Amino acid sequence: MNLVSSHQDTLESEPINLLIVDDIQENLTAMEALLREPHLNLLCASSGAQALELLLDNEVALALLDVHMPEMDGFTLAELMRGSQRTRHVPIIFLTASPSDPLRAFKGYEAGAVDFLHKPIEPRVIAGKVKVFVELYAQRRLLARRNAELERALELNETMSAVLTHDLRTPLSVVTLCAEKLAMELPDDAAARRTLGYLESSGRRMARMVTQLLDFSRIRSGGLRLTFVRQDVAAVAEATLAEFHQTKPDAQLVLECTGDTKADIDADRVTQILSNLLGNAIEHGGTEPVVVRLDGTDDATLRLLVSNAGAIPGDLLPRLFEPFKGRFSASSGLGLGLYIADQFTRAHGGTLGARNEQGRVVLEARISRRNR
């Protein structure tokens, strides 16, 4: 009987190890003859101590253990295997010549057995059971290899994204500066200034995308570093709103502050949290005012709420902070803004949530006051 399916491509280069332990040489020879296959490497041991030595040097798919052995019986060997991180997950089938005994079988299962077979063993039964565990092991090994390959590909992709977005900043800065210089030098030509306006707004939008991609790469790679300093978050919010007034003069932005608004924060990251929440609110809130509220009435947590007119669809609400939402929700950007805001809020020991409330969308970031 072929114990390994031909479609298991992982077996072409590496054989699968199978451990057989029996103190009687004739039994080992018989099991070897029964289970020998091209892609199986049979490791035979005549004692528990010899089996442990083999397990130190080899990873096995299955262990067939004789119960009755001198010095160390199969149950003791199984318990030692279960006590080791390397071998605790190896499936064990016990083989015994004793009559069927429920208490003894229970002891075997308690020691970690997946099966308990009585001698003389039917060849087709043992071959069938071994085949199942060998194929399961081959599938796990194949899955582990593919996961490792996928992780390497993702790491390479994220590294390339980080390098690309970093290198894009320099030429983009040149384009933006040239556009600003032309705006100052151009004569009073409405059509030309309108074209320059498109260029400047597109440049700013691209700069935001580059920054978001770079932040995304840092978050995914674990390279995000924050510096916490005691600051007044109200001052950070006022500065952020002032920047938005310059770039979006038509937007109606309202700031309300209550209580103590000081906290240990990374000001740049909190600015990004608020900027991303504001950008989302302005984009989806129409012409109605966007309200930013800082609630410092709690001693442990500072609440930052941004609300705009409208409602979030019920099917989108649970997925609002996923990255690249553009694939399932219309957006003018990459769909990374709220994901980054969520990650930066978590980095401040807080949470970011969203809800529909009386005809308005409310995004609420709860930031821990003490992060040092």
C-alpha positions in Angstrom: 0.0 0.0 0.0 1.4 3.4 -1.0 1.5 5.4 2.3 2.2 8.8 0.6 0.0 10.4 -2.0 1.9 11.3 -5.2 0.6 14.9 -5.2 2.6 15.8 -2.0 5.3 17.8 -3.8 7.1 18.5 -0.5 8.3 14.9 -0.4 10.3 15.1 -3.5 13.4 16.5 -1.7 12.9 15.5 1.9 11.7 12.1 3.3 9.3 11.9 6.1 10.5 10.3 9.3 8.5 7.6 11.1 9.6 6.4 14.5 9.1 2.7 15.5 10.0 1.6 19.0 10.0 -2.1 20.1 12.4 -4.1 22.2 12.0 -7.2 20.0 14.1 -7.1 16.9 11.8 -9.4 15.0 8.9 -7.0 15.5 11.0 -4.1 14.2 12.0 -6.0 11.1 8.4 -6.9 10.4 7.2 -3.3 10.8 10.0 -2.1 8.6 9.0 -4.6 5.9 5.4 -3.6 6.2 5.8 0.2 6.1 8.8 0.7 3.8 8.1 3.3 1.2 10.4 5.4 -1.0 9.4 8.7 0.7 9.5 7.3 4.3 12.6 7.2 6.5 12.0 4.6 9.2 13.8 5.3 12.4 13.9 2.1 14.5 14.7 2.0 18.3 14.9 -1.0 20.6 14.5 1.0 23.8 13.0 4.2 25.1 16.4 5.8 25.6 17.4 5.1 22.0 14.1 6.5 20.9 14.8 9.7 22.8 18.2 10.0 21.1 16.6 9.7 17.7 14.0 12.3 18.6 16.7 14.8 19.6 18.1 14.7 16.0 15.0 14.1 13.9 11.5 15.5 13.4 9.0 12.7 13.1 5.5 12.5 11.6 4.3 9.6 13.8 5.6 7.4 16.6 4.7 3.7 16.9 5.5 2.7 20.5 5.5 -0.8 22.0 3.9 -0.6 25.5 5.9 -3.4 27.1 9.6 -2.6 27.2 12.2 -3.1 29.9 13.7 -0.1 31.8 11.3 2.4 30.1 7.9 1.3 28.9 5.9 3.0 26.1 3.8 5.1 28.5 6.8 6.6 30.2 8.4 7.3 26.8 5.1 9.0 25.7 5.1 11.2 28.9 8.7 12.3 28.2 7.7 13.2 24.6 4.8 15.2 25.8 7.1 17.1 28.2 9.3 18.3 25.4 8.5 21.3 23.3 10.1 19.6 20.3 8.0 16.4 20.5 4.9 17.2 22.4 2.8 17.4 19.2 4.0 14.1 17.6 1.1 11.7 17.2 1.6 8.4 19.1 0.1 5.0 18.3 0.6 2.4 21.1 1.1 -1.2 20.2 0.6 -4.0 22.8 0.3 -7.7 23.0 -1.8 -7.6 26.2 -5.5 -8.5 26.1 -7.9 -5.6 25.7 -8.1 -3.7 29.0 -10.2 -0.5 29.2 -8.1 0.9 32.1 -4.9 0.3 30.3 -6.2 1.8 27.1 -7.3 4.9 29.1 -3.8 5.2 30.5 -2.5 5.1 27.0 -4.8 7.9 25.8 -4.0 9.9 28.9 -0.3 9.7 28.0 -1.1 11.3 24.7 -2.0 8.4 22.3 -4.1 9.0 19.2 -4.7 5.2 18.9 -4.2 1.9 20.7 -3.7 -1.3 18.7 -3.4 -4.9 19.9 -1.0 -7.4 18.5 -1.1 -9.3 16.2 -1.9 -6.3 14.1 -3.7 -6.5 10.9 -1.3 -5.1 8.2 -3.9 -3.2 6.3 -5.1 -1.5 9.5 -1.7 -0.2 10.6 -0.8 0.8 7.0 -4.0 2.7 6.7 -3.5 4.5 9.9 0.1 5.4 9.2 -0.9 6.7 5.8 -3.4 9.2 7.3 -0.8 10.6 9.7 1.9 10.8 7.1 -0.3 12.7 4.7 -1.4 15.1 7.5 2.2 15.7 8.3 3.1 16.3 4.6 0.2 18.8 4.3 1.3 20.6 7.5 4.9 20.8 6.2 3.7 22.1 2.8 1.5 24.7 4.5 4.3 25.8 6.7 6.6 26.2 3.7 4.1 28.2 1.7 3.4 30.4 4.7 7.1 31.1 5.1 7.4 31.9 1.4 4.4 34.2 1.7 5.9 36.0 4.8 9.1 36.5 2.9 7.3 37.9 -0.1 5.2 40.3 2.1 8.4 41.5 3.9 10.1 42.2 0.6 6.9 43.9 -0.7 6.7 46.1 2.4 10.4 46.9 2.2 10.1 47.9 -1.4 7.0 50.0 -0.6 8.9 51.8 2.2 11.9 52.5 -0.1 9.7 53.6 -2.9 7.5 56.0 -0.9 10.6 57.4 0.8 12.3 58.1 -2.5 9.2 59.6 -4.0 9.2 62.4 -1.4 12.1 64.3 -3.0 10.8 64.7 -6.6 7.3 65.4 -5.2 8.7 68.2 -3.0 10.4 69.7 -6.0 7.1 69.7 -8.0 5.2 71.3 -5.1 7.9 74.0 -4.6 8.0 74.8 -8.3 4.2 75.1 -8.4 4.3 77.5 -5.5 7.0 79.6 -7.1 5.1 79.7 -10.4 2.0 80.8 -8.5 3.9 83.8 -7.1 5.5 84.8 -10.5 2.6 84.3 -12.9 0.7 87.3 -14.1 -2.9 87.7 -13.3 -4.0 84.9 -15.7 -7.1 83.2 -14.3 -6.8 80.1 -16.5 -3.1 79.6 -15.7 -3.7 80.1 -11.9 -6.6 77.6 -12.1 -4.3 75.0 -13.7 -1.6 75.7 -11.0 -4.3 75.3 -8.4 -5.0 71.8 -9.8 -1.3 71.0 -9.8 -0.9 72.1 -6.1 -3.9 70.3 -4.8 -2.9 67.1 -6.7 0.6 67.4 -5.3 -0.7 67.8 -1.8 -3.0 64.8 -2.3 -0.1 62.7 -3.6 2.1 63.8 -0.7 -0.6 62.6 1.7 -0.7 59.2 -0.1 3.1 58.9 0.1 3.0 59.7 3.8 0.2 57.2 4.4 2.1 54.4 2.5 5.2 55.1 4.5 3.3 55.0 7.8 1.6 51.8 6.7 5.0 50.2 6.0 6.3 51.3 9.4 3.3 49.9 11.2 3.4 46.6 9.4 7.1 46.2 9.8 7.1 47.2 13.5 9.3 50.2 12.8 6.9 52.8 14.3 8.6 54.8 17.0 6.8 57.3 19.2 8.2 60.0 21.6 5.8 60.9 24.4 5.9 64.4 25.9 3.3 66.0 28.3 1.4 68.5 26.1 -1.9 70.3 25.7 -3.8 68.4 23.1 -6.1 71.4 22.6 -3.1 73.4 21.3 -2.3 70.5 18.9 -5.9 70.5 17.7 -6.0 74.2 17.2 -2.9 74.1 15.0 -4.3 71.2 13.0 -7.6 73.0 12.4 -5.6 76.1 11.3 -3.8 74.1 8.7 -7.1 72.7 7.4 -8.5 76.2 7.2 -5.6 77.2 4.9 -6.0 74.2 2.5 -9.8 74.0 2.7 -11.1 77.5 3.4 -14.7 76.5 2.7 -14.8 73.8 5.4 -16.7 74.7 8.5 -14.7 73.4 11.5 -15.7 73.9 15.1 -13.5 73.0 18.1 -15.0 72.5 21.6 -12.8 71.7 24.7 -13.9 70.7 28.2 -11.9 69.7 31.2 -8.1 69.0 31.4 -6.8 68.5 27.8 -3.2 67.7 28.8 -1.7 64.2 28.1 1.5 62.3 27.4 1.4 62.2 23.6 3.5 62.1 20.5 2.3 65.4 19.0 3.1 64.5 15.4 1.1 61.2 15.6 -1.8 62.9 17.4 -1.8 65.5 14.6 -2.0 62.7 12.1 -4.9 61.0 14.0 -6.8 64.3 14.0 -5.9 65.1 10.4 -7.1 61.7 9.1 -10.3 61.9 11.1 -10.9 65.5 9.9 -10.1 64.6 6.3 -12.6 61.7 6.4 -15.3 64.0 8.0 -14.8 66.8 5.5 -14.9 64.3 2.6 -18.2 62.7 3.7 -19.9 65.4 5.7 -21.1 67.6 2.8 -21.5 71.3 3.6 -22.5 70.8 7.2 -20.0 71.8 10.0 -17.5 69.3 11.3 -17.3 69.4 15.0 -14.1 68.5 16.9 -14.6 68.0 20.7 -11.9 67.3 23.3 -13.3 65.9 26.5 -10.8 65.9 29.4 -13.2 65.3 32.2 -11.8 61.7 32.9 -8.6 61.5 34.8 -7.2 58.5 32.9 -8.5 59.0 29.4 -8.7 62.0 27.0 -11.6 61.7 24.5 -11.2 63.1 21.0 -14.4 63.2 19.0 -14.9 64.2 15.4 -18.4 64.3 14.0 -20.0 65.1 10.7 -23.4 65.0 9.1 -24.4 61.6 7.5 -24.4 57.9 8.4 -22.0 55.0 7.9 -23.7 52.0 6.2 -24.2 49.1 8.5 -22.1 46.7 6.5 -19.2 49.1 6.4 -19.2 50.0 10.1 -17.4 46.8 11.3 -14.7 47.2 8.6 -14.2 50.9 8.9 -10.6 50.7 10.2 -9.4 48.1 7.8 -6.5 49.1 5.4 -7.2 49.8 1.7 -11.0 50.2 2.1 -11.2 51.6 -1.4 -11.7 48.0 -2.6 -15.2 47.9 -1.0 -16.0 51.6 -0.3 -15.7 54.6 -2.7 -12.8 56.9 -1.6 -10.7 59.5 -3.2 -7.6 58.1 -1.4 -5.9 54.9 -0.6 -8.3 53.9 2.2 -5.5 54.0 4.7 -6.3 57.2 6.7 -8.6 55.6 9.3 -6.5 52.5 9.6 -3.4 54.6 10.4 -5.5 56.7 12.9 -6.6 53.5 14.6 -3.0 52.2 14.8 -1.6 55.5 16.2 -4.5 55.6 18.7 -3.6 52.1 19.8 0.1 53.1 20.1 -1.2 55.8 22.6 -2.8 53.1 24.7 -6.2 53.9 23.5 -9.0 52.8 21.1 -10.7 54.3 18.1 -14.4 53.7 17.5 -17.2 54.8 15.2 -21.0 55.1 15.5 -24.0 56.7 14.0 -25.7 59.2 16.3 -28.7 61.4 15.6 -28.0 61.9 11.9 -24.3 62.3 12.4 -21.2 60.1 12.2 -19.1 60.2 15.3 -15.5 59.0 15.3 -14.1 58.8 18.9 -10.5 58.3 19.9 -9.8 57.5 23.5 -6.2 58.3 24.4 -4.5 57.3 27.6 -3.1 60.3 29.4 -0.1 58.5 30.8 2.1 56.8 28.1 5.6 57.2 29.6 
